[in-house]
């Protein structure tokens, strides 16, 4: 257990001497301070454990008022409060020429924390870790909530597509022919637009190559793209291989469909659409 600071012992001794001079040896009673957390508390700083000198701060001697020490350290703020109470009661009893003061001690008020030997006021409240009050993220995240960030964009895109289809269908008629006639075969006879690319390949290669080899290689390559490029990123700049493969596939098939739709005339021969006309091909 640490000893009581020297400046507190000197202050208590000065207060006791002042009370003894003002009260003629009788000390007025003071309200007992609240009990310290380590044990019973006394109104005066504890005396030394040994007998001998009566001076405060020495290793031996007892208190001037005969108070007993319980062996525990009295907090400094309790000593300061006790000294302040004694000073107030001494001032109240001074005009009467001594004796015990009968006035009630004033209600306890908040006092400033004790001042150290160097004159600095220190008061420790608590220590709080910075992590509990600061939310610091080491790496930024690119994740967003589905609503409203994703669903709002999809809803707007669906509205734009619906409006485009509505306006386009009202302005442009669909290239539909009449009822089929077994006695009259249309010339040229073309497959639906999504099969025109395959029909265009049949005009260039053997049916085994155009109908089995080329489509099979394309489908197998697209299926293996996910195993070849294992980059988990969704950013286009990080997925150059996968995006490049899909772009080549779409452009290859789109070119074949465009050629079969606009550059094939009677007998499925190659023509220029601006010379024969697109409307003659579809019989609009």
Order of alpha helices (4+ residues) and beta strands (2+ residues): alpha-alpha-alpha-alpha-alpha-alpha-alpha-alpha
